[in-house]
């Protein structure tokens, strides 16, 4: 095989490979001899079919297989001979006009990984900020749990229902004097002010008392799901069975047992453990930010443009999706568009740090075991419907790129833990507010370092940039190497945890509260309450 280098600019490489026709013909001949004893043909005993007849019958198919295998082997030989480390899959094209009996000519274009000097770990110093869980935090967390477990008790018959009170009602709805399907319910609980029913319904129940009967008039929204009720004016005949007021939630043994736990001590222990886990997550975020900033400040090597582009595309798509969910999507998109260059620098920083961490890990023997890889694949498979999970597992096991994408976050974490162990770490106890402020300050500092000196930092905006550039996994993750979509089963949206959101995805603003009465039916009797959400 002849190799001619056509491009050598920065990290870009290009080659022309020429495979002599004679080499291909020899391999085709060898393959025909290999399979001839297995070919069956009328008039010939098994294994006695002449090679020339085998070639006549199967020659084109054999030639195609041999050619494909030869081309793959040629590319492997090129990588080995030139000691190339491709950043992404090389682009391979075969010259037009190839015919059997002629030399095969290939063009190969790729970007290679840069040569990275593995840093010395001597003198690496980190400050570890720790947060102790206080009694006040524990009490506040328990109070929030109690807040979410509201209960109601009967009020005096003379009590007039006010916002926040619960009423138990029977109702019958009608349009133009005719009852409509799904407009009737008995003993329906409704908290006034909850936005559970269509606009105007709850407000007209303010001031009612137990035993009172009342008819109210409301108009269904124009976008109401039931076609026959859209925009229609309706009357509801209501009987108030009971007015209830919120009961005081006591955090005691009975409360713990109402949650399915054995005791208040168990509840307190679980909540404290969760708070400690959150604090440990903040500590790791702060330490990892320090570590990554230290590495980024001392390394500035070129990175493959295609990897940066892939990483930026991933960030940008995520930001676009977030913007589309804002109250004013166009304004949100305009805001991130104005900071597009910043996100490109973030993508470059991510790729550079990802490559650097990978080099550090390889140089120091950090590995992911087969057992760990198997667990990663099985965990990822759970995001798919049950009938597609094995298909996904098989796909990943046969696709090195897909495996690399799965293993990258875990490998990064293992390298970071390795560096934590090697660093000279000093501990300092701080409050939760102080560690959150430290993380914010580190983020702001990193942003300024990545911007041109003459450029004024834009006003801080919560959502996306914190996502794209904030701490841990998001910061150092190398460009995702996406597997071909056609082979993988359709993926379900994975359930997000708070930790995953903070580490890897743009922070999401809470969506603006929607008009509460646009969905039919209350949870108890969806077919009977078009007035409820």
Number of C-alpha atoms within 10 A of each C-alpha: 13 11 17 11 12 13 15 11 9 12 18 16 18 18 18 20 20 18 20 15 14 12 14 21 17 11 16 21 18 12 17 22 16 11 13 19 16 12 18 14 14 7 8 11 11 13 13 14 18 15 17 14 14 19 19 9 11 13 17 13 11 18 20 13 13 19 19 11 11 17 20 12 12 19 16 12 14 18 13 11 10 9 10 15 14 18 21 16 11 15 11 16 12 14 12 9 8 11 9 13 11 14 16 23 19 20 18 19 19 22 25 19 18 18 12 15 11 16 13 8 12 9 9 15 16 18 16 20 23 19 21 14 17 14 10 9 15 18 15 12 17 16 15 11 15 17 12 9 12 11 14 16 14 15 19 13 13 11 16 16 22 20 15 14 20 24 29 17 21 18 22 20 25 17 15 10 9 10 15 17 13 17 23 22 21 16 15 19 17 22 22 21 17 13 21 22 26 23 19 15 21 21 16 15 22 16 11 20 23 22 14 13 15 14 14 16 15 17 17 21 18 13 12 19 14 13 10 9 18 14 14 15 14 21 20 21 15 20 21 20 19 23 28 27 20 15 11 12 16 11 16 13 15 14 17 19 14 12 12 10 14 13 17 16 13 14 21 17 13 12 18 20 14 14 19 16 13 17 20 16 15 21 21 20 22 25 22 24 22 21 20 21 19 14 17 17 10 9 15 12 11 14 22 21 15 14 23 23 16 18 23 24 17 15 24 20 11 16 25 16 13 20 23 14 15 17 14 10 15 11 13 17 17 12 13 20 15 10 13 14 12 20 22 18 17 27 30 25 23 27 27 28 24 22 22 23 25 19 18 23 20 13 11 12 9 16 13 13 9 9 8 13 16 13 12 15 20 15 11 17 21 16 17 19 13 10 9 16 20 16 15 22 16 12 18 22 14 10 13 13 18 19 18 16 18 18 16 20 19 17 18 24 16 17 22 21 14 15 18 19 10 14 17 14 14 10 10 10 12 14 15 20 9 13 21 16 12 14 20 16 12 18 20 16 12 19 18 14 11 13 15 10 9 6 8 9 14 8 6 9 10 12 17 23 22 22 22 26 28 28 27 24 24 24 25 29 23 28 27 20 20 11 17 11 9 7 12 17 17 13 16 11 8 10 7 10 8 8 12 12 14 21 21 19 24 23 19 17 14 9 9 9 8 8 13 14 21 23 21 23 21 20 11 12 16 17 15 21 25 28 29 25 17
